[in-house]
Amino acid sequence: DVAGNIQSAFTAAGSSFTIAVDKDEPTLAITSPNLTAYTPAGASAAGVQGTASDPLINGTSAGLLLSGVDINLWYLVAGTSWYWNGAVFAPALSTVQANGSAWSTLLVPTALDYGGPGDKVFYAQARVHDASKLADGAVSSSSGNVSGMTAVTSFIVDGTRPISTMTGIIDGSYVNALTALNGTHDGSLSGTQKVEIRITTNPVTGPDWTGSSYTFTTPYWTTATLAGLNWTYSDLAGAFADNQFYYLYSRATDLVGNVQSPVTVYGVHYDQTPPALSISLPGSPPANPPYSNNAESTRVSTYTWGTISDAGAGASGISQVWVGISSGAAQSVWWSDSTRDFTTNLATVSWAAQVYAGGTKWQYSVPEFQTKLADGVNYTVFVYARDVASNTVNFVVGMLPGASAAAQTQPFKYDVTRPTSTVAVPVNGSAINSLSAFSGAASDPGANPSGVLKTYMAIRHTDGGAAATGWWNWGTSSFDGAISDPPPAPPSSAWTQVASTTIQGLASLAWSTAVPAGMLESSATYRVVVDAIDNATNLQQSPTPVGSGAAFRYDAQVPTATITGPANLAYLNAASLNQMLGTANDETTGASGLQSVEILLKLQTAEAYWNGGTSGVFASDYDTTPGTKYGQWRAVGGSSSWNLAFPPMTPAESKALRLWVRAIDRAGNVSPVPSNGQLDNDQNADGLPAWSFSYDNTP
């Protein structure tokens, strides 16, 4: 004080304060979710959890702030982040809090919250505050030392059941051999863990196939082999017995444990037993038979019929047979007997008409099919029967199409698109010197074709040679001028079958046939045409008009080539040298026409061949290398009358030269060419001396 007295006693929180200074960040880690993928329920159960601490530094720690853990949990949709706000996921940045050293999010998303957006990748990160205060002593959620955000933890939430398909099996078909089952699987987003197969004769009671025998422990699932997005199962030795109906199932399980539901199932008859009620038209085989109402077709589709019997000593007899006809693979558009069109939309079978009039057959005439069936569409006929006692076959109220029995269900394909065919060999407009076989392809266009059934070929001699102008008669093995042009449609003597197949729905079928001995004659021209028929008996239209198919010339003779200048054995100087001249001809030797004429010029004693150079320097203009010099043939100007200027003759001064010429026709025939040895010996291909002259321009 003013008198000089000094305070010696102190009062806590009055004249003295004790403070702790904490400038160090707390630490935090996310411990859950810790798996790659979860179901929605699994993700909800896992929550977002972790650990946090504010370790002592120099004996000082402020401790963790109450509710001081900040958590971000979100997923992305089209570049927009949807954050968990404690109640819902919303497209705005949001942070939820947790508390304690072993913390967890209190307001965890439910399985419904996780599953709502569909299968997604979710992201989580967190940070923690300690309890240190601001300078004014205040505490807030943004105060205190704060850790950095953890690295982003990502995990998949997959609530979609996986799927599997089975390929190569037609539901309700009849088979006599199955060596393997194959299909595809999709376990998105988490991926497929396994695909299992079940084979049984009775889904309820079994027995089920184990891979080596049958068991009544049902259901019994065996594991298929996965390869990429495909699966295969081949443990089928002894699996199938005669006259049995088998159910083939596949089901997939994904990596988070979702199991496919419903499972994939196909039913097949193994060496079928005829049912009491059947469909005769459309009829198998094949399982999906094709039909057409084109004028030339013999597989018309304007009615359906089948057989019906009510066997047994005490049978009551048939009272009704009903028919329903669906359009399209979805089997949801149905034929209406009242509108005579496909106008009924229904998920269950729509029974159009009662068609039984007595006896052992039923029939439904539909002349409107001539215009109401659509090209490339699959249709299915369904039938059910009722006897006087109200016993039914293939009927339940509200029956789904897939529940209809195979024997009372018959798909068929409608195809009015006609096939086409082409010739690949020989090439149209070509000239050839050899041909061992004709070949090409036939195709049946459209998205759902019945497939090419057969292909026929015909060939016409059009000009040249000694044979008659006309179509080749495959019966007499000669060209026959008596066959009309165009020739009668196949099968006839002008056509030979060159391809056929039993495979249904084949969009393209390659064809080929060997060239008969003696058919082709050098200097003659020909035209090859093809015709095709598909499984619906649609016939390719107008296959033979002029310009169709492939026209070609057959030329098996080499052209000729001669030298007319300079004169053989001449002595020339610059004034008398002129040009290299000659003639070439193919009109009398195959007549495909000249393609090119080439000369080979040699400095005799130097064993050097002109390489086309014009520098006037020996080393630049002439080739003496054994590996290349014999190939220095040079193209000339013109063809039937050819010419080529000499190169600068300085390297040839006072030397003898040799000259050869060769011609190549459009068919690839080449006039005789000397061998390398003959060139070395200055000979032509016939062994005679090559054309020779000497150049001497020195006075």
Secondary structure, 3 states (H helix, E strand, C coil): CCCCCCCCCCCECCCECCCCCCCCCCEEEEEECCCCEECHHHHHHHCCEEEEECCCECCECCCEEEEEEEEEEEEEECCEEEEECCCCEECCCCCEEECCCEEECCCCCCHHHHHCCCCEEEEEEEEEEECCCCCCCCCCCCCCCECCCCCCEEEEECCCCCEEEEECCCCCEEECCCCCEEEEEECCCCCEEEEEEEEECCCCCCCEECCCCEECCCCCCEECEEECCEEEECCCCCCCCCCEEEEEEEEEEECCCCECCCCEEEEEEECCCCCCECCCECCCCCCCCEECCCCCCCCCCCEEEEEECCCCCCCCCEEEEEEEEEECCCCCEEEECCCCEEEEECCCCCCCEECCCCCCEEEEECCCHHHHCCCCEEEEEEEEEEECCCCEECCCCCCCHHHCCHHHEEEEEECCCCCEEEEEECCCCEEECCCCEEEEEEECCCCCCCCEEEEEEEEEEEECCCCCCEEEECCCCEEECCCCCCCCCCCCCCCEEEEECCCCCCCEEEEEEECCCCCCCCCEEEEEEEEEEECCCCECCCCCCCCCCEEEEECCCCCEEEEEECCCCEEECCCCCCEEEEEEECCCCCCCCEEEEEEEEEECCCCEEECCCCCCCHHHHEECCCCCHHHCCEECECCCEEEEECCCCHHHCCEEEEEEEEEEECCCCECCCCCHHHHHCCECCCCCECEEEEECCCC
